[in-house]
Amino acid sequence: MEATAPPVPRPAGSERSELPITTTAPVRRERRWSVVALCIVLAVICALTAAWAVNSASNRTQVLAVARDVPAGQALTAGDVTVAEVSADAALSPLPAAQKDSVVGQRTAVDLRQGGLLLASQLAPGSGLGDDQEQVGVQVRRGMAPAGTLAPGDKIKAVTTPAQGDDLPEDDTAPQSMPATVVSVSRPDASGTVVVNLAVARDQGAFLATRAALGRVAIVREPRSR
């Protein structure tokens, strides 16, 4: 028979060694209220922005704008005006886009600049030319008309000036003149000369044109009615 080893006695009491037991503490999921609040705020901002965009788009209106520079007194053409879309504003009073056809042919009362909105006040009330009138273009040198004050619709006197070399009359006889209405005024050239289109009576157009060709016309603006 084989011999068996005697059993090893186990230590008793406090001398018994205990193996350490490792455990993982349960993870506590914390609610991140700050992240939730931020998401809510962003959602509100997006909603308000979308509402503002929809409201702004619905409040926009189509109006007339100036497509290119137009001098005072010139008749508007279809290429001079364009349609623009702007936000409705009580402080602005541009002409609506539906009036584009009606403004073509009207004359401007002031210089128009490209990109500006077209206002009713910028248009002359009429052409200044009646059915019984003729239109004469008068080239006026610097000093022969009031500087920068002539506008379409102004009532003026076209005064015949003495020819070069002629002496002024010694008596108090008034110089020859005729009433006229300003139709348009061009921009001054480099020398300050402007072309003023005048509406005169039918029987006076030829006389004024003859004097204008000789450079013997000066313009006197009559007082404007208040």
Summary of the structure (lengths in Angstrom):
residues: 226
radius of gyration: 44.7
end to end distance: 147.5
largest distance: 174.7
contacts: 506
relative contact order: 0.14
helix: 23%
strand: 27%
